[in-house]
Amino acid sequence: MLAHLARAATSKFFFITDADIAVPTGWIQGLLPFATPEVGTVTGLTVVQGPRLFDRLQGLDWLQSLGLVQVVSDFGRPVTAMGNNMLVTRAAYEATGGYEQLPFSVTEDYALFQAVLKQGFTFRNVFRPEVLAVSLPISTPGRLLHQRRRWMRGVEALPWWLQGGLLFYAGFYPLLLVLAWVAGPVAALGVLGAKVLLQGLLAAACYHRAGLRMPWHLLPAFEVYTLALTVSLSVFRLLPLSFDWKGRVYK
């Protein structure tokens, strides 16, 4: 579909979003100034919003993760782009040959991002309220697992140092159990408390930069959410299970 739309479009810039995304009225004006001649992709900021606790935990998860991506991007290191809030210049898109020339991927936005970088273009990530889009939440934990399993295809293509950092983060709780066994539960609780505090401060900075109010009361529930998601996703990744994406099943 994106390949067909790119052929039909007549402008020098392509603005890409998803059907379950609401973009702000100044979205195009917010992204466009960052599309200088050397830049191939500009990625905006997307948050998840919904009334349920599960929805709000997803929102905290998204914004904190995007904050970490922004930190790395601010140092000039490319991480990823999000096809739900993305500008691609025509020059960069056509330099890759378009989606017709890219190999199949269930993370097609990341595939295009990588192809644009290989053509010598740079990138920008914009963490500002004027490009803040809102996404519908995933409805059930099972569907969330399928979404994150698809995203892991993109994670598996990240540089080794980023994958190492993610593995270290995923291994926090097993290491915490080891610490509790070696040094006792008080030491382990102290480390856990420090993690929650630092994670909360990072989240608060992300919410402030996005022009949103930090939900401090969600931090305890977020720890449970993170642990459950990490364990479930690890099992899902190791077992020979298929995952669903847009009505199609992939091995």
Residue pairs with C-beta under 8 A, 6 or more apart in sequence:
2 16
2 99
2 108
3 98
3 99
3 100
5 14
6 14
6 93
6 98
6 99
9 90
11 90
12 89
12 90
12 91
13 32
13 35
13 87
13 88
13 89
13 90
14 87
14 88
14 89
14 90
14 93
15 27
15 28
15 31
15 86
15 87
16 83
16 84
16 86
16 87
16 88
16 109
17 23
17 83
17 84
17 85
17 86
17 133
18 83
18 84
18 135
20 135
20 136
21 46
21 84
21 85
21 133
21 134
21 135
21 136
22 133
22 134
23 85
23 133
24 30
24 130
24 131
24 132
24 133
26 130
27 44
27 130
27 131
27 133
29 130
30 44
30 126
30 128
30 130
30 131
31 42
31 44
31 87
31 126
31 131
32 87
34 42
34 87
34 124
34 126
35 42
35 87
35 89
35 124
37 91
38 121
38 122
39 89
39 92
39 121
39 122
39 123
39 124
40 88
40 89
40 91
40 92
40 95
40 116
40 117
40 119
40 121
40 122
40 123
41 81
41 86
41 87
41 88
41 89
41 92
41 112
41 113
41 116
41 121
41 123
41 124
42 86
42 87
42 123
42 124
42 125
42 126
43 80
43 81
43 82
43 85
43 86
43 87
43 123
43 124
43 125
43 126
44 82
44 85
44 86
44 87
44 126
44 131
44 132
44 133
45 66
45 85
45 126
45 127
45 128
45 129
45 131
45 132
45 133
45 210
46 62
46 66
46 82
46 84
46 85
46 132
46 133
46 134
46 135
47 59
47 62
47 63
47 132
47 133
47 134
47 135
47 210
47 212
48 55
48 58
48 59
48 61
48 62
48 134
48 135
48 136
48 137
49 55
49 56
49 59
49 134
49 135
49 137
50 56
50 58
50 59
50 136
50 137
52 137
53 218
53 221
54 137
54 141
55 137
56 215
56 218
57 218
57 221
57 222
57 225
58 137
58 138
58 144
59 137
60 203
60 215
60 218
60 222
61 222
61 225
61 226
61 229
62 135
63 203
63 206
63 207
63 210
63 212
64 199
64 202
64 203
64 206
66 127
66 206
67 127
67 202
67 203
67 205
67 206
67 209
68 202
69 79
69 80
69 125
70 125
70 127
72 79
72 162
73 79
73 123
73 124
73 125
74 125
78 113
78 117
78 123
79 158
79 162
80 109
80 110
80 113
80 154
80 158
81 109
81 110
81 112
81 113
81 123
81 125
82 109
83 108
83 109
83 112
84 109
84 133
84 135
85 131
85 133
86 109
88 112
88 116
89 121
91 121
92 116
92 119
92 121
93 112
93 116
95 116
95 119
95 121
96 102
96 112
96 115
96 116
96 118
96 119
99 108
99 112
102 108
102 111
102 112
102 115
103 111
105 111
105 153
105 154
106 150
106 153
106 245
106 250
107 150
107 151
107 153
107 154
110 154
110 157
113 123
114 157
116 123
117 123
127 206
127 209
127 210
128 209
128 210
129 210
129 211
132 210
132 211
132 212
138 144
138 147
141 228
141 232
144 229
145 229
145 232
145 233
145 236
145 243
146 243
146 244
146 245
148 229
148 233
149 233
149 236
149 237
149 243
150 243
150 245
150 250
152 233
152 237
155 163
155 166
156 163
158 166
170 230
170 234
172 195
173 227
173 230
176 188
176 191
176 192
177 188
179 187
179 188
179 191
180 187
180 188
192 223
196 219
196 220
196 223
199 219
199 222
200 214
200 216
200 219
203 214
203 219
204 214
204 216
207 213
207 214
207 215
208 214
236 243
240 251
242 249
242 250
242 251
243 249
243 250
244 250
